[in-house]
Amino acid sequence: MTLKARAREKVERAGISNYSFDHDVLVMCGVRYTIAACNCGEADCDGVRLEKDAAAMGRILQ
């Protein structure tokens, strides 16, 4: 399963239906999140980590 598919599954499991993807960037409520692999090793980890896209935040502040 790709990271994008895992992110989609994670978002839908959380009950969020208002989201989209811009290439490999997840967009929820106007906030952009980069998708990265998670290697934390926790038993309940789904293997995907979402991080706010700092580059997009910088453009908003300008």
Secondary structure, 3 states (H helix, E strand, C coil): CCHHHHHHHHHHHCCCCCEEEECCEEEECCEEEEEEECCCCCCCCCCEEEEECHHHHHHHHC
